[in-house]
Each structure stands twice: as structure tokens, then as C-alpha cells.
């Protein structure tokens, strides 16, 4: 409690937070796009989902060692700062504020508004205003207390996991696996298949996006050296199982061709199996899923800005804890304002690309931080050590590099240039901040 934030998040809530932060729109809407990129190959598509899950698990184990060493508020920001210095850490926070977390908030609330628009007709500006209204509501919940926020998240997670469990069990029981028939593997493997696998992985990693955010609230986790590694690992394993089985359920209900041709696979699978009435009801857990995922991004990303402010690298007000609610209220409002701004001006496709592309630059750098910490602090106490070191963390780094390279090759050059330009702009901003705002000592969010 040295930084003013109380440790009130236990293992169960952390595990549910990992699951709840990740399950958003991706698994309800994205499998069709992944299967299309895999050239309708069932085996290749499922391999992409399994690969994304394994990559998530490896990343969770890698970050668990770093988090157990330094269970402070800010997570990945702290790991980058302690391993590589203040500039890379600032650039991560800068990218979080302007693209990664702000883009995730904007995408999730914008798609939620589009779903609401199916019930209540909305103009384009009306849809954007609804997204902003959702963000405002999430801001209020987060400001009023971490305990309230975590309870809301746990309840929402239970709803969406129950919905996916229903799909996993009910769809195959109702129709069997007959519709599952289709090409298992592509007729031949070439560069196009490899690029399709990479493009599909980009979509899948959006569906898995968010597990990293749980490290940001390590400063509020009880017994963090024990609970942080367990919560991250159990959450990642559960997600991998849920996602692969859900895809099998979709393929059972619709078959590969129908899955590949739809962007509303969950509703279509339920409609084909049980009729239009139940299909309409699936919209409810989808909405809850997306809104609660946005809620967790607001909750966790604000802790990065809180840690940055404690280091003298962001607005000083963001380091203040609300005297009544015990939350970093100003940082929460800042995170929400950034998300609302992108919701008003950006398109979902552009924002999605920025979130995954920019995010994975730093996620790979976070794994490299483990190698540097092992070198510069060989005798440090490590309550948890990642199994398979150095192979597993190295695989995570290689996958991050491959993903970024594939994005550079496959996305419009203007999008990649804009993302890299945004990062580059952070350098003079950092230098200006250092010059005009005297650097503070590392905040109490660090244990070093």
C-alpha cells in the first residue's frame, strides 16, 4: 500500500480478470476471418487458434517471472524501465495512451455501439456518441473503487464464459460433427499460405489481446509473488481451451464454408441450430463481453499512467489517489478520454491494426527484458522462474518479431508508417518532458 493503492485482488479475481479482459469481440465475430485467411483449411485454422493460445501462455509465464520479481503497479512499464531505461518505458506508455489501450477501448465500445444499433437505429455520429457514453459509464465505475470494478468484471466474465460453454456443449450435441467435414490442410504449402497464417494470427492475437494488462494491476494483487504467476498461467490455459473448443462448435454447426463467409459466426451458428429467437439472445452476452473487456482496459491501463506519473514522466495529477475511493481517478479519466477521442475519429479496422501491431513491438521487448534482468541481476530473488528458459521466452520474442514483420509486409504502408511515426514522435516528447519537468525518483510502484 506504499503507493496509495490497496492490495485487494485475490487469485480468483485475477484469473477471472485475465479471462474476462481477453474475451471480447474476437471469439464471437472473428473465426470466419481466420478460416478465410487459412484458405478454408480446418486444420490450419485451428492451428492458428492453438498457436495464439500457446503464444499467450508462453508470454504469461515469461511476464510472471518479471512480475514476481517486481510486483508493482504498472507491470510491463516497470519491466521495460528497469531493464532498458526510462525512454523505452515512456515510449510504451506513450503508445498505450495514444494507440494500444486507447485503441482497444475505442474498438470494443464502437463495436458494442454497432450491436446496439441493430436494436435502436443509430446514425454514424449517433453510434460514435453511444460508444463515448459507454466509456463514460465505465469511467464512473472504475473511479468509484477497485473492488466494485473487479466484482463487475467477475460477474461479466461468468456471463460470457457461460455463453461460450453453452455454445461448446450445445452446438455439437444438437447437430453432431457432420458439418465439420472440410479440407483439413491446404492442397499445397507456399508463401501465400504462410502469409495467410500470419494474417490469421494477427486476427487471433486480437482475440487474445489483453492478458498483458493484468500485469498492470500487480500492485493491487494480494500475495503477488504467488498469485500473479498462477493467475496469469491459469487464465491463459483456460482461454486456449475455450477458444479452440468454441471454434470446433462453430464448425460443427455451420461447416467451414459458412464459417469463413460470416462476420457474425456466433449468432449464425445459434440461428442455424436453434432458430432466430435464440440467435437474437446471443447478442446479450456478446455485448456484455465487449463492454466488460473495455472496462478492464480502462481499469488496468490507468495504472500504467499512474506509474509513469510517479516517475515524473506523465501528468503529475495522474499519480494522485482519490482520497475517498482510493483509485487513481485522474489517470482513469485520462485513459477514458484517450479512448473516447479515438472512438470519435477512428475506424474499427484501422484501430485494430494499430493496437496489435504497436502492442507486439513492446510485448516482444518485454520478453527481452527477462534476458536482460537475468544478466544484470543474476542473484536476485526470483519467486517464480519461467520453465524452459531460455527457449520459451526466445520463442516469444521470435514470434513477436515475425508478427510485426508480417504486419509491415501485409498492411497498407501508410498504416505502418503512421504507427511507427507515432512512436518516433514520442522521443522529442520524452526529451521535452525531461527538460521541463524535473525527473522524480522511481515511484514506490517499484520494488528495487
Long-range contacts (C-beta under 8 A, 24 or more apart in sequence): 2-444, 3-72, 3-73, 3-219, 3-306, 3-310, 3-321, 3-443, 3-444, 3-445, 4-321, 4-326, 5-73, 5-146, 5-219, 5-220, 5-303, 5-306, 5-321, 5-326, 5-327, 5-328, 6-146, 6-220, 6-326, 7-219, 7-220, 7-221, 7-222, 7-224, 8-146, 8-147, 8-150, 8-220, 8-222, 9-146, 9-150, 9-217, 9-220, 9-221, 9-222, 10-221, 10-222, 10-227, 11-222, 11-223, 11-226, 11-227, 11-230, 11-231, 12-154, 13-150, 13-153, 13-154, 14-214, 14-217, 14-221, 14-227, 14-228, 14-231, 14-232, 14-235, 15-230, 15-231, 15-234, 15-235, 15-238, 16-153, 16-154, 16-157, 16-158, 16-235, 17-150, 17-153, 17-154, 17-157, 17-214, 17-217, 17-231, 17-235, 17-296, 18-60, 18-210, 18-211, 18-214, 18-231, 18-232, 18-234, 18-235, 18-236, 18-239, 19-157, 19-161, 19-235, 19-238, 19-239, 19-242, 20-153, 20-154, 20-156, 20-157, 20-160, 20-292, 20-293, 20-296, 21-153, 21-210, 21-211, 21-213, 21-214, 21-293, 21-296, 21-297, 21-300, 22-56, 22-207, 22-208, 22-209, 22-210, 22-211, 22-235, 22-239, 22-293, 23-157, 23-160, 23-161, 23-164, 23-239, 23-242, 23-289, 23-293, 24-108, 24-207, 24-209, 24-210, 24-289, 24-290, 24-293, 24-294, 25-107, 25-108, 25-111, 25-286, 25-289, 25-290, 25-293, 26-203, 26-204, 26-206, 26-207, 26-208, 26-209, 27-164, 27-207, 27-242, 27-243, 27-246, 27-266, 28-265, 28-266, 28-282, 28-286, 28-289, 29-111, 29-263, 29-264, 29-265, 29-266, 29-286, 30-203, 30-204, 30-206, 30-207, 30-265, 31-246, 31-247, 31-250, 31-259, 31-265, 32-259, 32-260, 32-261, 32-262, 32-263, 32-265, 33-200, 33-203, 33-263, 34-200, 34-203, 34-204, 35-200, 35-256, 35-259, 35-260, 36-260, 36-261, 37-196, 37-197, 37-199, 37-200, 37-203, 38-186, 38-196, 38-197, 38-200, 39-183, 39-186, 39-193, 39-196, 40-182, 40-183, 40-256, 40-257, 40-260, 41-182, 41-183, 41-184, 41-185, 41-186, 42-180, 42-182, 42-183, 42-184, 42-251, 42-256, 43-184, 43-185, 44-185, 44-186, 44-193, 44-196, 44-197, 44-200, 45-200, 45-247, 45-256, 46-244, 46-247, 46-248, 47-197, 48-197, 48-200, 48-201, 48-204, 49-204, 49-243, 49-244, 49-247, 50-240, 50-244, 51-201, 51-204, 52-201, 52-204, 52-205, 52-207, 52-208, 52-240, 52-243, 53-208, 53-236, 53-239, 53-240, 53-241, 53-243, 53-244, 54-240, 55-205, 55-208, 55-396, 55-399, 56-208, 56-211, 56-236, 56-239, 56-240, 57-233, 57-236, 57-237, 57-240, 58-392, 58-393, 58-395, 58-396, 59-211, 59-212, 59-236, 59-363, 59-367, 59-396, 60-211, 60-232, 60-233, 60-235, 60-236, 61-229, 61-232, 61-233, 61-386, 61-387, 61-392, 62-366, 62-367, 62-370, 62-386, 62-392, 62-393, 62-396, 63-212, 63-215, 63-232, 63-366, 63-367, 64-228, 64-229, 64-232, 64-233, 64-384, 64-386, 65-229, 65-370, 65-382, 65-384, 65-385, 65-386, 66-215, 66-366, 66-369, 66-370, 66-373, 67-215, 67-218, 67-224, 67-228, 67-229, 67-232, 68-224, 68-225, 68-228, 68-229, 68-382, 68-383, 68-384, 69-373, 69-380, 69-381, 69-382, 69-383, 69-447, 70-218, 70-446, 70-447, 70-448, 71-218, 71-219, 71-221, 71-224, 71-225, 71-228, 71-447, 72-218, 72-219, 72-307, 72-444, 72-445, 72-446, 72-447, 73-216, 73-217, 73-218, 73-219, 73-220, 73-303, 73-306, 73-307, 73-445, 74-216, 74-219, 74-303, 74-304, 74-306, 74-307, 74-308, 74-445, 75-212, 75-213, 75-214, 75-215, 75-216, 75-217, 75-218, 75-300, 75-303, 75-304, 76-212, 76-215, 76-216, 76-304, 76-362, 76-363, 76-366, 77-216, 77-304, 77-307, 77-308, 78-307, 78-445, 78-446, 79-215, 79-366, 79-369, 79-370, 79-373, 80-362, 80-365, 80-366, 80-369, 81-311, 81-442, 81-446, 82-369, 82-373, 82-446, 82-448, 83-368, 83-369, 83-372, 83-373, 83-376, 84-365, 84-369, 84-372, 86-311, 86-313, 86-430, 86-439, 87-427, 87-430, 88-365, 89-308, 89-311, 89-313, 90-308, 90-313, 90-426, 90-430, 90-433, 91-362, 91-423, 91-426, 91-427, 91-430, 92-304, 92-362, 92-365, 93-304, 93-305, 93-308, 93-313, 93-314, 94-423, 94-426, 94-429, 94-430, 95-358, 95-359, 95-361, 95-362, 95-422, 95-423, 95-426, 96-301, 96-304, 96-305, 97-301, 97-305, 97-334, 97-335, 97-338, 98-338, 98-422, 99-354, 99-355, 99-358, 99-419, 99-422, 100-354, 100-355, 100-358, 100-359, 100-362, 101-213, 101-297, 101-300, 101-301, 101-304, 101-335, 101-338, 101-339, 102-301, 102-335, 102-338, 102-339, 102-341, 102-342, 103-339, 103-342, 103-346, 103-351, 103-352, 103-354, 103-355, 104-209, 104-210, 104-293, 104-294, 104-297, 104-339, 104-355, 105-135, 105-294, 105-297, 105-298, 105-301, 105-335, 105-336, 105-338, 105-339, 105-340, 105-342, 105-343, 106-131, 106-339, 106-340, 106-342, 106-343, 106-346, 106-351, 107-348, 107-351, 107-352, 107-355, 108-290, 108-291, 108-293, 108-294, 108-297, 109-134, 109-135, 109-290, 109-291, 109-294, 109-339, 109-343, 110-343, 110-348, 110-351, 111-290, 111-348, 112-287, 112-290, 112-291, 112-294, 115-283, 115-286, 115-287, 115-290, 116-287, 118-283, 119-283, 128-343, 128-344, 131-340, 131-343, 131-344, 132-340, 132-343, 132-344, 134-291, 134-294, 135-294, 135-298, 135-336, 135-339, 135-340, 135-343, 136-336, 136-340, 138-291, 138-294, 138-295, 138-298, 138-336, 139-298, 139-332, 139-333, 139-336, 141-295, 142-295, 142-298, 142-299, 142-302, 142-327, 142-332, 142-336, 143-322, 143-325, 143-327, 143-329, 143-332, 143-333, 144-325, 144-327, 145-325, 145-326, 145-327, 146-217, 146-220, 146-299, 146-326, 146-327, 149-295, 149-299, 152-292, 152-295, 153-292, 153-295, 153-296, 153-299, 156-288, 156-289, 156-291, 156-292, 156-295, 157-292, 159-285, 159-288, 159-289, 160-285, 160-288, 160-289, 160-292, 161-242, 162-285, 163-282, 163-285, 163-286, 163-289, 164-242, 164-246, 167-246, 167-249, 167-250, 167-266, 167-269, 167-270, 168-242, 168-245, 168-246, 168-248, 168-249, 169-249, 170-249, 170-273, 170-274, 171-249, 171-250, 171-252, 171-253, 171-269, 171-270, 171-273, 172-248, 172-249, 172-252, 174-253, 174-273, 174-274, 175-252, 175-253, 175-273, 176-252, 177-252, 178-252, 179-251, 179-252, 179-253, 179-254, 179-255, 180-248, 180-251, 180-252, 180-255, 180-256, 181-255, 182-251, 182-255, 182-256, 182-257, 183-256, 195-406, 195-409, 195-410, 198-402, 198-403, 198-406, 198-410, 199-406, 199-410, 201-403, 201-406, 202-356, 202-403, 202-406, 202-407, 205-356, 205-360, 205-403, 206-352, 206-355, 206-356, 207-243, 208-239, 208-243, 209-355, 209-356, 209-359, 210-293, 210-296, 210-297, 211-235, 211-236, 211-239, 212-359, 212-363, 212-366, 213-296, 213-297, 213-300, 213-301, 214-300, 216-300, 216-301, 216-303, 216-304, 217-299, 217-300, 217-303, 219-303, 219-445, 220-303, 225-383, 225-384, 226-383, 228-384, 229-383, 229-384, 294-339, 297-335, 297-339, 298-332, 298-335, 298-336, 298-339, 299-332, 301-335, 302-328, 302-331, 302-332, 302-334, 302-335, 303-328, 303-331, 305-331, 305-334, 305-335, 306-331, 306-445, 307-443, 307-445, 309-443, 310-440, 310-442, 310-443, 310-444, 310-445, 311-439, 311-440, 311-442, 311-443, 312-433, 312-437, 312-438, 312-439, 312-440, 313-430, 313-433, 313-439, 316-437, 319-443, 350-415, 353-407, 353-411, 353-415, 353-419, 354-415, 354-418, 354-419, 356-403, 356-407, 357-404, 357-407, 357-411, 357-415, 357-416, 357-419, 358-419, 358-422, 358-423, 360-400, 360-403, 360-404, 361-400, 361-404, 361-423, 363-396, 363-400, 364-396, 364-397, 364-399, 364-400, 364-401, 364-404, 367-393, 367-396, 367-397, 367-400, 368-397
